[in-house]
């Protein structure tokens, strides 16, 4: 297992983890009580199984999104785009926040489901996001 190898080889393990763009590095935030959970890109607490990290070039932070995943642990639920990630690139990419702790880490580590992400926006905001060629039929 990679985790065991990194623990046994801390110097080489650190170098290896820095080469993986998907590896998450955390900063310590002492002013947030543990029951409020970690903070996302909006500087707000994120919620297990309700928060997704997205590419803000395609999905605005704070937008509600409908997520449908396939696979062994597939689900359908309304979530909120509250975080970003360096490895999340594109309109149909998202990372689901499964929570903290060993079990959440295991579930997140084995999830690589295909699915669908639908962004929910007020109609005027949606029109404003369209490229000019599509928004103006004239």
BAKESE-110082 format. One line per field, with one value per residue: residue number from 1; residue in one letter; x, y, z of N, C-alpha, C in turn. Coordinates in nm, 2 decimals, decimal comma, m for minus. Atoms other than C-alpha are relative to their C-alpha. Layout:
BEGIN
pos	(NUM/...)
code	(a/...)
n_c1	(X/...)
n_c2	(Y/...)
n_c3	(Z/...)
ca_c1	(X/...)
ca_c2	(Y/...)
ca_c3	(Z/...)
c_c1	(X/...)
c_c2	(Y/...)
c_c3	(Z/...)
END
This chain:
BEGIN
pos	(1/2/3/4/5/6/7/8/9/10/11/12/13/14/15/16/17/18/19/20/21/22/23/24/25/26/27/28/29/30/31/32/33/34/35/36/37/38/39/40/41/42/43/44/45/46/47/48/49/50/51/52/53/54/55/56/57/58/59/60/61/62/63/64/65/66/67/68/69/70/71/72/73/74/75/76/77/78/79/80/81/82/83/84/85/86/87/88/89/90/91/92/93/94/95/96/97/98/99/100/101/102/103/104/105/106/107/108/109/110/111/112/113/114/115/116/117/118/119/120/121/122/123/124/125/126/127/128/129/130/131/132/133/134/135/136/137/138)
code	(x/x/x/x/x/x/x/x/x/x/x/x/x/x/x/x/x/x/x/x/x/x/x/x/x/x/x/x/x/x/x/x/x/x/x/x/x/x/x/x/x/x/x/x/x/x/x/x/x/x/x/x/x/x/x/x/x/x/x/x/x/x/x/x/x/x/x/x/x/x/x/x/x/x/x/x/x/x/x/x/x/x/x/x/x/x/x/x/x/x/x/x/x/x/x/x/x/x/x/x/x/x/x/x/x/x/x/x/x/x/x/x/x/x/x/x/x/x/x/x/x/x/x/x/x/x/x/x/x/x/x/x/x/x/x/x/x/x)
n_c1	(0,08/m0,08/m0,01/m0,10/m0,13/m0,03/m0,04/m0,13/m0,10/0,06/m0,06/0,04/0,15/0,04/m0,03/0,10/0,13/m0,01/0,01/0,14/0,08/0,13/m0,01/0,05/m0,08/0,08/m0,07/0,06/0,08/0,03/0,11/0,12/0,03/0,01/0,14/0,03/m0,07/m0,10/0,04/m0,02/m0,05/0,08/m0,03/0,11/0,00/0,05/0,09/m0,02/0,10/0,08/m0,10/m0,08/m0,11/0,02/m0,08/0,08/0,01/0,12/0,10/m0,03/0,00/0,13/0,11/0,05/m0,02/0,06/m0,10/0,04/m0,12/0,02/m0,10/0,03/0,06/0,06/0,11/0,06/0,03/m0,03/m0,12/m0,04/m0,14/m0,06/m0,14/m0,07/m0,12/m0,09/0,01/0,14/0,00/0,10/0,14/0,06/m0,09/0,02/m0,04/0,10/m0,05/0,06/m0,02/m0,14/m0,02/m0,05/0,10/0,03/m0,11/0,01/0,10/m0,04/m0,11/0,04/0,11/m0,04/0,12/0,05/0,13/0,05/0,01/0,08/m0,01/0,13/m0,02/0,11/m0,01/m0,08/m0,14/m0,03/m0,02/m0,12/m0,12/m0,01/m0,08/0,08/0,06/0,12/0,10/0,05/0,03/0,00)
n_c2	(m0,12/m0,12/m0,07/0,07/m0,03/m0,14/m0,01/0,07/m0,08/m0,13/m0,10/0,03/m0,01/m0,14/m0,03/0,07/m0,07/m0,13/0,02/0,04/m0,12/0,03/0,02/m0,11/m0,05/m0,08/m0,10/0,00/m0,11/0,02/m0,08/0,06/0,11/0,12/0,04/m0,08/0,06/m0,08/m0,11/0,01/m0,11/m0,11/m0,03/0,04/0,14/0,09/0,10/0,14/0,05/m0,11/m0,09/0,05/m0,09/m0,01/m0,09/m0,13/m0,06/0,06/0,00/m0,10/0,04/m0,02/0,05/0,14/0,09/0,13/0,10/0,14/0,08/0,14/0,08/0,08/m0,09/m0,11/m0,07/m0,11/m0,10/m0,14/m0,03/m0,14/m0,02/m0,08/0,01/0,01/0,08/m0,02/0,10/0,00/m0,08/0,02/m0,02/0,12/0,06/m0,04/0,09/0,01/0,01/0,11/m0,02/0,02/0,13/0,11/0,06/m0,09/0,01/0,13/m0,01/m0,09/0,06/0,10/m0,05/m0,06/0,02/m0,09/m0,06/m0,12/m0,12/m0,10/m0,12/m0,06/m0,15/m0,09/m0,01/m0,11/0,04/0,10/m0,07/m0,08/0,09/0,05/m0,08/m0,10/0,06/0,08/m0,08/m0,10/0,07/m0,10)
n_c3	(0,00/0,02/m0,13/m0,08/0,06/m0,03/m0,14/m0,02/0,08/0,00/0,09/0,13/0,01/0,02/0,14/0,08/m0,01/0,06/0,15/0,03/m0,01/m0,07/m0,14/m0,07/m0,11/m0,08/m0,09/m0,13/m0,03/m0,14/m0,05/0,04/m0,09/0,07/0,04/0,12/0,11/0,07/0,08/0,14/0,07/m0,04/m0,14/m0,08/m0,04/0,11/m0,06/0,06/0,09/0,05/0,06/0,10/0,05/0,15/0,08/0,00/0,13/0,06/m0,10/m0,11/m0,14/m0,06/0,09/m0,02/0,11/m0,02/0,03/0,01/0,03/0,02/m0,07/m0,12/m0,10/0,07/m0,07/0,06/m0,11/0,02/m0,07/0,02/0,04/m0,11/m0,01/0,12/m0,01/0,12/0,10/0,05/0,11/0,10/m0,04/m0,06/m0,10/m0,14/m0,10/m0,11/m0,13/m0,07/m0,14/m0,06/m0,07/0,08/0,08/0,11/0,09/0,08/0,10/0,10/0,07/0,10/0,09/0,13/0,07/0,11/m0,04/0,06/m0,09/0,06/m0,08/m0,01/m0,01/0,05/0,14/0,05/m0,03/0,10/0,13/m0,01/0,01/0,14/0,10/0,07/0,13/m0,03/m0,07/0,09/0,13/0,11)
ca_c1	(0,00/0,13/0,05/0,26/0,55/0,54/0,55/0,85/1,03/0,94/1,20/1,13/0,76/0,74/0,91/0,67/0,36/0,48/0,48/0,11/m0,11/m0,41/m0,26/m0,42/m0,20/m0,37/m0,28/m0,35/m0,63/m0,66/m0,94/m1,20/m1,37/m1,34/m1,72/m1,73/m1,51/m1,25/m1,28/m1,33/m1,23/m1,51/m1,36/m1,67/m1,71/m1,76/m2,01/m1,95/m2,14/m2,29/m1,97/m1,80/m1,47/m1,50/m1,32/m1,43/m1,37/m1,68/m1,88/m1,91/m1,83/m2,15/m2,36/m2,59/m2,51/m2,70/m2,46/m2,54/m2,27/m2,26/m2,06/m2,06/m2,15/m2,34/m2,58/m2,80/m2,80/m2,80/m2,46/m2,29/m1,97/m1,77/m1,42/m1,16/m0,87/m0,56/m0,63/m1,00/m1,01/m1,31/m1,69/m1,78/m1,52/m1,58/m1,44/m1,69/m1,60/m1,66/m1,56/m1,26/m1,12/m1,00/m1,33/m1,40/m1,05/m1,10/m1,42/m1,28/m0,97/m1,17/m1,43/m1,36/m1,71/m1,84/m2,15/m2,32/m2,30/m2,57/m2,52/m2,84/m2,84/m3,10/m3,18/m3,02/m2,70/m2,70/m2,75/m2,47/m2,23/m2,30/m2,05/m2,17/m2,22/m2,48/m2,64/m2,70/m2,88/m2,86)
ca_c2	(0,00/0,35/0,50/0,23/0,29/0,66/0,62/0,38/0,62/0,97/1,16/0,97/0,96/1,33/1,37/1,12/1,30/1,63/1,48/1,38/1,68/1,51/1,47/1,71/1,93/2,09/2,41/2,42/2,65/2,68/2,94/2,70/2,47/2,10/2,06/2,32/2,10/2,21/2,53/2,53/2,78/3,01/3,02/2,85/2,51/2,23/1,95/1,57/1,44/1,78/1,97/1,93/2,08/2,21/2,40/2,77/2,85/2,64/2,63/2,93/2,88/2,86/2,72/2,43/2,13/1,81/1,51/1,16/0,90/0,54/0,26/0,06/0,35/0,56/0,82/1,11/1,43/1,80/1,94/2,28/2,39/2,51/2,42/2,40/2,17/2,19/1,86/1,94/2,07/2,10/2,14/1,79/1,73/1,74/1,59/1,49/1,57/1,25/1,39/1,34/1,04/0,70/0,57/0,88/0,86/0,50/0,58/0,88/0,69/0,42/0,64/0,72/0,70/0,84/1,05/1,37/1,72/1,97/2,32/2,50/2,88/3,16/3,20/3,54/3,42/3,12/3,35/3,58/3,28/3,18/3,28/3,58/3,38/3,16/3,43/3,67/3,49/3,81)
ca_c3	(0,00/m0,09/0,25/0,43/0,19/0,24/0,62/0,60/0,35/0,46/0,25/m0,07/0,01/0,04/m0,30/m0,45/m0,31/m0,44/m0,80/m0,77/m0,86/m0,71/m0,37/m0,12/0,10/0,39/0,59/0,96/1,06/1,43/1,45/1,31/1,57/1,48/1,46/1,18/0,96/0,71/0,51/0,13/m0,13/m0,02/0,33/0,46/0,63/0,38/0,44/0,39/0,09/0,01/m0,10/m0,43/m0,56/m0,92/m1,19/m1,13/m1,49/m1,57/m1,24/m1,01/m0,65/m0,45/m0,74/m0,66/m0,87/m0,92/m0,92/m1,05/m1,03/m1,15/m1,01/m0,69/m0,46/m0,71/m0,59/m0,70/m0,49/m0,48/m0,38/m0,36/m0,54/m0,24/m0,32/m0,60/m0,68/m0,90/m1,07/m1,14/m1,49/m1,72/m1,71/m1,61/m1,34/m0,96/m0,65/m0,38/m0,02/0,17/0,51/0,74/0,90/0,78/0,65/0,45/0,31/0,20/0,03/m0,15/m0,25/m0,43/m0,60/m0,96/m1,09/m1,42/m1,39/m1,47/m1,32/m1,39/m1,27/m1,15/m1,20/m1,23/m1,60/m1,64/m1,48/m1,72/m2,02/m1,90/m1,90/m2,26/m2,53/m2,71/m3,04/m2,87/m2,65/m2,94/m3,24/m3,45)
c_c1	(0,09/0,02/0,10/0,14/0,05/0,04/0,13/0,11/m0,04/0,07/m0,04/m0,15/m0,05/0,03/m0,10/m0,14/0,00/m0,01/m0,15/m0,09/m0,13/0,01/m0,03/0,09/m0,09/0,08/m0,08/m0,07/m0,05/m0,12/m0,14/m0,03/m0,01/m0,14/m0,04/0,06/0,10/m0,07/0,02/0,05/m0,08/0,02/m0,12/0,02/m0,06/m0,07/0,02/m0,12/m0,10/0,09/0,07/0,11/m0,02/0,10/m0,08/0,00/m0,13/m0,12/0,03/m0,01/m0,14/m0,12/m0,05/0,02/m0,07/0,11/m0,06/0,13/m0,05/0,10/m0,06/m0,08/m0,07/m0,11/m0,05/m0,03/0,04/0,12/0,03/0,15/0,06/0,15/0,06/0,11/0,09/m0,02/m0,14/m0,01/m0,11/m0,14/m0,06/0,09/m0,04/0,05/m0,10/0,08/m0,07/0,01/0,14/0,00/0,04/m0,11/m0,04/0,11/0,00/m0,10/0,04/0,11/m0,04/m0,11/0,06/m0,11/m0,02/m0,14/m0,03/m0,01/m0,08/0,00/m0,14/0,03/m0,13/0,02/0,09/0,15/0,05/0,02/0,13/0,13/0,02/0,10/m0,09/m0,06/m0,12/m0,10/m0,07/m0,03/0,01/0,13)
c_c2	(0,12/0,07/m0,07/0,03/0,14/0,02/m0,06/0,08/0,14/0,10/m0,03/0,01/0,14/0,05/m0,06/0,07/0,13/m0,01/m0,03/0,13/m0,02/m0,01/0,13/0,04/0,09/0,11/m0,01/0,13/m0,02/0,08/m0,07/m0,12/m0,13/m0,04/0,07/m0,06/0,08/0,11/m0,03/0,13/0,13/0,05/m0,03/m0,15/m0,08/m0,12/m0,14/m0,03/0,10/0,11/m0,06/0,11/0,00/0,09/0,13/0,07/m0,05/0,01/0,10/m0,05/0,05/m0,05/m0,13/m0,08/m0,13/m0,10/m0,14/m0,08/m0,14/m0,07/m0,06/0,08/0,12/0,07/0,12/0,10/0,14/0,04/0,15/0,01/0,09/0,00/m0,02/m0,10/0,01/m0,11/m0,01/0,10/m0,04/0,01/m0,11/m0,08/0,05/m0,10/0,02/0,00/m0,10/0,02/m0,02/m0,13/m0,12/m0,06/0,09/0,00/m0,12/0,01/0,09/m0,06/m0,10/0,05/0,07/m0,03/0,10/0,05/0,12/0,11/0,10/0,12/0,07/0,15/0,07/0,02/0,11/m0,02/m0,10/0,07/0,08/m0,09/m0,05/0,08/0,09/m0,05/m0,08/0,09/0,10/m0,06/0,09/0,00)
c_c3	(0,00/0,14/0,09/m0,05/0,04/0,15/0,03/m0,07/0,00/m0,10/m0,14/m0,02/m0,02/m0,14/m0,09/0,01/m0,07/m0,16/m0,04/0,02/0,07/0,15/0,07/0,11/0,08/0,08/0,13/0,02/0,14/0,05/m0,03/0,10/m0,08/m0,05/m0,12/m0,12/m0,07/m0,08/m0,15/m0,06/0,03/0,14/0,09/0,03/m0,11/0,07/m0,07/m0,09/m0,05/m0,07/m0,11/m0,03/m0,15/m0,06/m0,01/m0,13/m0,07/0,10/0,10/0,14/0,06/m0,08/0,05/m0,12/0,03/m0,05/m0,01/m0,04/m0,02/0,08/0,13/0,11/m0,06/0,08/m0,09/0,11/m0,04/0,09/m0,03/m0,04/0,10/0,00/m0,14/0,02/m0,12/m0,10/m0,06/m0,11/m0,10/0,06/0,08/0,10/0,14/0,09/0,12/0,13/0,08/0,15/0,04/0,06/m0,10/m0,09/m0,12/m0,10/m0,09/m0,11/m0,11/m0,09/m0,10/m0,10/m0,12/m0,10/m0,12/0,05/m0,08/0,10/m0,07/0,10/0,00/0,03/m0,04/m0,15/m0,05/0,02/m0,11/m0,13/0,00/m0,02/m0,14/m0,08/m0,08/m0,13/0,03/0,06/m0,09/m0,14/m0,12/m0,07)
END
